[in-house]
C-alpha cells in the first residue's frame, strides 16, 4: 500500500488553533472563578443557616416572652450591657423564623415595654398558646460562672422536660460554654415556681442564654445569635410536631 500523505497545518490554521485554545482557557478560567464565588457564597450561607428549620405539621401558637423590658432592665453585665436588650433581639429573631415556618407567634412585648410577670402569663393564656417560652440571660457575682440552662415546672411532665432538653441540645450543637441542664422550681426554692411558669396553662419554660457576667458567654451570644435563634426555633418545631 502506498504511504499516507502527511498534511501540514498552514500558518492560518495554526493561528485558528491557538485562538481556539486561548478561548477554551478563558472559558475554563471564567468557570473556575464563578464556581469559586458560588462555593464562597454557599459556605457563608451554610454558616448562617447552620441549623435547619423543620416545617411544622399543623398550625400552632407559641408565646415568646423576651425577659424584662422598659424600666425593668434585668441584669447588667460586662461592658454595662442590659439583659432586656439582648432578650428582645434574640426573641424577635426566633419569632421571625417560627412565623416563616407557619407557626403563629404571640409576643409579650416587641419593643422596650414594661410588662409584669402576671401580665406575661395572662397574654400566654389568652392566646391559648401551645407553648410559652421566656428568653433570659443569667448573672452571677462570680465572673467564672457560665453556661446555658432551662427552668421548667417543679413537677415537670415528660413534655416539659422534652422541650427543654431539645432546645438545650440544639444550642449545644451551635456552641455554648456549658450545658447546665434542665432545672425545676426556682434558683431559691426547688418546690416553688417562677410566676410565668406557675400561672401559665400550657407547657412553659425559661431558657437562660448564658451569663451576662461572663466574658465568654457574652462573646458567644453576640457571635452566634442568628444560629441560636435557628436552634431554638428548630427545637420548638420538633417538639410541636412530636408532642402536640
N, C-alpha and C positions, 0 to 999 in steps of 0.2 A: 504494500500500500504506500501511496505517496505520503510524505511527511506533511503534517498540518502547518499551514502558514501562520506565523505569529503576527498578530496585529499590534501595532504600536499606537499608543494614545497620542493624539495631537496636542499641541500646546493649549488650544481652545478647550479640548476635552479635559485636560489636566486642571485647567482653571475652574471648569464647571464642577469637577470632583472636589476640589479644595473648597469652593464656595459651599457645596452641599455639606461637607464635613463640618465646616465652620458653623453653618446653620443648625446642624444637628446638635453640636456642642452648646450653642447658645440656648436652644430649646431645653436641653438637659439641665443647663445651669439655672434657667428660669424655673424649671420644675423642682429642682432641689431647693431653691430659695423659697418658693411657695410652700413646699412641704415643711420646711423648717419653721416658717411662720405659723402654719396650721398646727404643728406639734406644740409650739410655744404657747399658742392660744389655748389649746386643749389642756396642757399642763396647768396653766393659770386657772382655767375654769374648774378643772377637777380638784384643785386645791381649795377653791372657794366653796365648791359643792361636794365636799368630801363625804358628807352623809346624805344619802339619797332619801327622798320623801316617798312614802308609800301611799297610794291612793286609798282613801277610806271606802268601806263597803256601803255605808249609808250616810245619812245626814245627822251629824252630831253637833252638840253645842258644848263649847268649852269656855269656862270663865277664867280669864287670865288676870292676875292681880299683881301689878308692879308695887312692891312693898313701899310703904311710907309715901311721901309726897307733900308738896305745899310747905306749910310751917313745920311739918314733921320730916326732918332731913334724914332720919335714920342714923346710921353710924358715920363717923367722919374718919376717913382712912389716911394713908400716906399721901403726901402732896395736897392735903386738905380736900380730898375728893369726898363728895357726899353720896351716900349709898342710894338715895332716892333717884338720882340721875341715871346711874347705870341700870337700876332695876327697870326703869321705864324704857330705856333704849333697847335693852335685850327683849323685854316683853313685846314691844312693837314689832321687832324682827320675827319673833315666834308667831305672833298674830298674823303677820303678812303671809308667812309660809303655810299656816293652817288654812287661812282663807283661800289661798291659791289652790289648795287641795280639797276644797269642798266642805271644810269644817266651819260651822258658824262660831264666831268668836265674840264674846261679850267682855269688855274691859271694865275693871272697876275704876280705872282712870286712864285717860290717854293724853294727859297733859300734867303740868305741875300743880295738881289739886290736892287739897287736904281731904282725906276720906277716912272715917273712923273704922275700926275693925268690925263693929256691928254693921255699919253700912255696907262694907265689903261682903259680908256674909249674906245680907239681905239681897244685894244685887245678884249674887250667885243663885240664891233660892228663887228669886222672882223670874229669872230667865230659864228656870228648870234645867240647869246645866247637867251634862253627863259627868263632868269633871271640873273641879276647882283646883287651880294651881297658882300658888303665890311664889314669886321670884324675889329673893332677898340676897344680901351678902353678909357674911359673918364678920365678927370683930372680936379681938382678944387683946388684952394688955400685953401678952407675950407675943412679940413680933414673929416668933418662930411657928406659932400655930398656923396651920394651913390645911387646905383640902375642902372638898365638896361633900355635903351631907343632905339627907332628906328627912323631914319630920312628918309623921302621919298620926292618925288617931291612936290613942293609948291602947285600945283593944282592936287594932287594925286588922281588917279581913285579908284574905288572900288577894283580893282585887287591889286593896290598898297597898300591900307590900309589892305587888307585881308592877304597878305603875312607877313606884319609887325606884325599884331595882332596875327596871328597864331604862329609865332616864339616866340614872347614875352610870349604868353600863355603857350607854351611848356616849355620855360625856367623857368617860374614861378612854374610849377609843379615839376621841379627838385629842385628848391630852389634858390631864389635871395633875396637880401636885400630889393629891392623895384622895382616895375614895373612903370617906369616913363612914359610909354605910347608911342604913335606914334606922332612924331613931323614933321612939314613941314618947308621947307626953310632951313635956317642955324641958328646957335646959335646967329648970329648977325643981320640977316635980314630974316624975315619970307616970304618975297616976292621974295627972291633970292634962288639959289640952289647951292649945292656943285658941283664942276666941274664934278666929276664922275657920278653924277646923271643927271646933265643938259645935258651932252654930250653923254650919252648912249641912244640907240634907243629902249631898251626894259624896262620892269618893273625893277626898280632899287631901292635899299635901302642900308642904312648903319645901322649896329647894333653896339651900344656902349655897350660892355660887362662889365658894371660896372666901377667904378672909381679906377684907378690905384693908386690914392692918399688916398684911404680909406682902412684901415686895414681889415675890414670885407669882403669887396668886393674882395680884393686880395686873402684872405683865401678861399672864396667860389670858386673863379676862379680856383685856384690851385687844390682844393679838388674835384671839380665837372667837370673838363674839359671833361672827357670821356662822361659823361651824358649830358653836354651842347652840345657837338658835335652831339650826337644822337638826342637831342631835335631839334636842328637846321636842321639837315638832314631830320628828320621826318616831320618838318613843311614845308620844301621846297617841299618834295614829295607830301604831302597832297595838297598843293597849285597847283602844276603842274597838278595833277590829276583832280582838280576841275576847274581850270581856263584856262588851255592851250589846 
